[in-house]
Amino acid sequence: MSQVTRDELALDPLWVARRLLGCELWSTGPQGQVGVRLVEVEAYRGMDDPASHCYRGRTERNAVMFGPAGHLYVYFVYGMHFCINVVCLTDGVPGAVLLRAGEITTGAELARSRRPAVRKDTQLASGPARLAGVLGITREHNGVDLTDPESPIRLYNGSPVGEDDIRSGPRVGVAAAMDLPWRTWVDGSSAVSSYRRGGRRRIQART
């Protein structure tokens, strides 16, 4: 498989989100290697997207989202889980795609050991917290370059997903812009997570 390039990611998150479906994300560490085929993602823009971490401008926490493209933006949510995002757009313009779910393609045994309570392999990387967990991704990976061949986390081109097999709908659990159809997934994949509508009382923004 060829590695995804920075130029391929330096585009609008809505386009990149569809492009990422079918791509593979591989993580290598002391315990071994796990790879997943991406089957569900969500697009987030910057200061024109009220559900984005960058809506109110640049901070120390969201600085990675401002580029350059191709880096990993990792954040901690609900005091329990990590979520992972692929940074998009040109340097200085914030945008990212949240990775929501994947199918294990390599390292299934290691993935199971990281999520021992999950009964089905199809659910090992279903949902952003499980996806980050099976890949062993934590805050220390924030800013990692996914386009670098020597990086511990790398993004590869996979088998393209046809337009007829792609579905879209509202993003999960966001506090604003709840009806924008910026969540995209592969139809028929058992790894796709369940939908939960957000609401104005939820103050935790995504990405």
C-alpha positions in Angstrom: 0.0 0.0 0.0 1.1 3.5 -0.7 1.1 6.1 2.0 -1.3 9.1 1.8 0.5 12.3 1.0 0.2 15.7 2.7 -1.2 17.3 -0.5 -4.0 14.7 -0.6 -5.1 15.9 2.9 -4.6 19.6 2.4 -8.2 20.0 1.2 -11.7 20.7 2.6 -12.5 18.2 5.4 -15.8 17.3 3.7 -13.9 16.0 0.7 -11.1 14.4 2.8 -13.7 12.6 4.9 -15.0 10.7 1.9 -11.4 10.1 0.7 -10.4 8.5 4.0 -13.1 5.8 3.8 -11.3 2.6 2.9 -7.9 3.9 3.9 -5.9 2.1 6.5 -4.4 3.5 9.7 -1.5 1.6 11.1 0.1 2.0 14.6 3.4 0.5 15.6 4.7 0.4 19.2 6.6 -1.8 21.7 3.7 -4.3 21.9 3.4 -4.7 18.1 1.4 -3.4 15.3 -2.4 -2.9 14.7 -4.0 -1.7 11.5 -7.6 -0.7 10.8 -9.6 0.0 7.6 -11.5 3.2 8.2 -15.3 2.9 7.8 -16.7 5.9 9.6 -15.5 9.5 9.9 -16.8 13.0 10.7 -15.7 16.3 9.1 -15.0 19.4 11.1 -14.1 22.8 9.8 -12.7 25.7 11.8 -14.2 29.1 12.8 -17.2 28.6 10.5 -18.2 25.3 12.3 -19.7 25.8 15.8 -19.1 22.2 16.7 -15.4 22.4 16.1 -12.7 22.9 18.8 -11.4 25.8 16.6 -14.6 27.7 16.4 -13.4 30.3 18.9 -9.9 30.5 17.6 -6.5 29.0 18.3 -5.5 27.7 21.7 -2.7 25.6 23.1 -5.0 22.6 23.0 -6.2 22.9 19.4 -3.0 24.3 17.8 -2.3 21.1 15.8 -5.6 21.6 13.9 -4.2 24.7 12.3 -1.8 22.6 10.3 0.1 21.6 8.4 -2.2 18.9 7.0 -1.4 15.2 7.6 -0.8 15.4 11.3 -2.7 13.6 14.1 -4.9 15.7 16.4 -5.5 13.8 19.7 -7.8 15.0 22.5 -9.1 13.6 25.7 -12.9 13.6 26.2 -15.3 13.0 29.1 -12.3 12.4 31.4 -11.9 8.8 30.0 -11.2 8.5 26.3 -8.9 9.7 23.5 -10.3 10.7 20.1 -8.1 10.9 17.0 -8.4 13.2 14.0 -6.6 13.8 10.7 -5.7 17.4 10.2 -6.8 18.9 6.8 -6.7 22.2 4.8 -3.7 24.4 4.2 -1.3 25.5 6.9 -2.9 28.1 9.2 -6.5 27.2 8.3 -8.1 24.8 10.8 -9.9 21.7 9.8 -9.9 18.0 10.6 -11.6 14.7 10.2 -12.6 12.7 13.3 -12.0 9.0 12.9 -15.0 7.2 14.3 -14.7 3.5 13.4 -12.6 0.9 11.6 -12.3 -2.8 10.8 -9.2 -4.6 12.1 -6.9 -5.6 9.2 -3.8 -6.6 11.1 -2.8 -7.3 14.7 -6.2 -8.6 15.8 -4.8 -10.5 18.9 -3.1 -7.3 20.2 -6.3 -5.3 19.5 -8.3 -7.8 21.5 -5.9 -7.6 24.4 -6.4 -3.8 24.4 -10.2 -4.1 24.5 -10.8 -7.3 26.5 -14.5 -6.4 27.3 -15.5 -6.3 23.6 -17.0 -9.6 22.6 -17.1 -9.3 18.8 -14.1 -8.5 16.6 -16.3 -6.3 14.4 -16.8 -4.0 17.4 -13.2 -3.7 18.5 -12.8 -0.4 16.8 -16.4 0.7 16.6 -16.6 4.3 18.0 -13.8 6.8 18.4 -12.7 5.7 21.9 -12.4 2.1 20.9 -10.6 3.0 17.7 -8.0 5.0 19.6 -7.8 2.3 22.2 -7.0 -0.7 19.8 -4.4 1.4 18.1 -2.8 2.4 21.4 -3.0 6.1 20.6 -2.8 8.5 23.5 -2.1 12.2 24.1 1.6 11.6 23.5 0.8 11.0 19.8 -0.8 14.4 19.3 1.0 16.1 16.4 2.4 12.9 14.9 2.9 13.1 11.1 0.8 10.4 9.4 2.6 11.0 6.1 6.1 10.2 7.4 7.3 6.7 6.5 9.2 6.6 9.8 6.2 7.7 12.0 4.8 5.2 14.6 1.3 6.0 13.1 0.9 6.0 9.4 -2.0 6.5 6.9 -2.2 4.3 3.8 -4.3 4.3 0.7 -6.7 1.3 0.8 -9.2 -0.1 -1.6 -11.4 2.8 -2.8 -15.0 2.8 -1.6 -17.6 3.4 -4.3 -20.0 6.3 -4.1 -22.9 3.8 -4.0 -21.5 2.3 -0.8 -21.1 5.6 1.0 -23.8 7.0 3.3 -23.9 10.4 5.2 -25.8 11.9 8.1 -25.6 14.2 11.1 -22.6 14.0 13.4 -22.8 12.1 16.6 -23.4 13.9 20.0 -22.4 17.4 18.9 -23.7 20.4 20.8 -24.2 22.7 17.7 -24.7 22.3 14.0 -26.5 19.1 14.8 -28.2 18.6 11.5 -25.2 19.0 9.2 -24.7 15.7 7.3 -21.0 15.7 7.9 -20.7 12.1 9.2 -19.8 9.7 6.5 -19.6 5.9 6.7 -19.4 2.7 4.6 -22.8 1.1 4.1 -23.0 -2.4 5.5 -19.9 -2.4 7.7 -20.6 -4.0 11.1 -18.0 -1.7 12.6 -20.0 1.5 12.1 -21.0 3.0 15.4 -24.5 3.7 16.5 -25.9 7.2 16.0 -26.7 9.4 19.0 -28.1 12.9 18.5 -26.5 15.8 20.4 -28.2 18.7 21.9 -27.7 22.3 23.0 -27.2 21.2 26.6 -24.1 19.3 25.6 -21.1 21.7 25.8 -18.4 19.3 24.8 -17.5 20.1 21.2 -16.0 17.5 18.9 -12.6 17.8 17.2 
